[in-house]
Amino acid sequence: MTLASLGYIGIRSTRTQEWQSFATNLLGMQQVDAGAGVRAFRMDDRKQRLVVTDDAGDGLGFMGWEVASAAALDLLASRLENAGVRVTLEPMALADQRHVARLISFCDPEGNRLEVFCGPAIASDPFLPGRAISGFKTESLGMGHAVLHARDVDLLLPFYRDLLGFRVTDYGLKPFKLYFFHLNGRHHSFAMVGTGRQGMHHFMVELLSLDDVGQGYDLASQAEGQIAYTLGRHSNDHMMSFYANSPSGFFVEYGWGARVIDPATWEPHETFDGPSYWGHERLYLPEDSTDRLRLRDMRLDAARRGQRAPDPSSGCAWFDSMVRQE
């Protein structure tokens, strides 16, 4: 029954042409032919990871979560139905569009559409990035992570944690509730932030090289209003990243260097240092806004206390080279 990773994300947008440029020229994804009204993009050997449809209403269309087998899919469907969740076994026509063997769908308590699948199709041709990047960190870690706005975190928490089996990595309770969840070695594949809103806050893709992120930052800097958060480093997953404003109004985090955790030994805990050790200035907020100033003060406090990510070097050249390859 256990979910394995984030397999794909679907976005509703009337700005498909803008998404085409954003996904290829900035993010470095590969556009694939997906028919009228749809733009689909690859990040690796999967046939698609990001799907943008020209449906009305910009925002999240669906999140696709992978399980290991058809038996695991059936077990999850039964568990959901027994809990009173309406589950749809989608027809093969939709499974074919998603490039998967089998597919179910359902909604969380706030109406976000979730899809769970098994048997993803593997492309026969190599991934060709939309711009010169070294590639994306995916494989067993999945596409990246997705973060949702939540009207009521306390309503969503038991659904994702207790029913779907997402495991809490860490959480913060002030000034608003923020929960991070893992499924594999990625620090978080999913998170929710209690903003009182509903929909996508951001999704993240992780690059294989810091230079990919730095060059993306330079490219984004050329367009007025493209950068939402400046380059910075997160305090919990240690990701070095910036956030770009997507054509649909939410953010896309573009990062490198996140820690890989051991799910078997990880203990969930509350965090108090704020979201970032440095950087991540919220340019989308007014300069004198309370939230922007508060987050800046938290970073400066972390600097005064000397808070920083651990040195990833073990002192063993062979081991460090293996970590870099991974």
Summary of the structure (lengths in Angstrom):
residues: 326
radius of gyration: 19.2
end to end distance: 26.8
largest distance: 56.9
contacts: 1045
relative contact order: 0.13
helix: 25%
strand: 33%
